[in-house]
Amino acid sequence: MRSSQTISTKELCLFLLIVTLYLIVSVAWFCLAIPPLTENGSDAHLVGAFAGTALCIVAGYSIAIYVIGTPGGNHGN
């Protein structure tokens, strides 16, 4: 039987802030930064667009791993 875990208000607020900031930055990146980078067509701009997109994907998976992670923060124990 699983025990219920409690989360403090501070942890919940911090988590919601991080997720909100992630969503804002992701939307801004894909709507405002990517189109000018890909329209230019130079190699440096395309590499920058790819690197930024990869960073957004890695950050998203990191947040998902944090949420799904071990309850209670007992990593490795």
ABEGO torsion letter per residue (X at the ends): XBBBBBBBAAAAAAAAAAAAAAAAAAAAAAAAAAAAAAAAGBAAAAAAAAAAAAAAAAAAAAAAAAAABBBGGBBGX
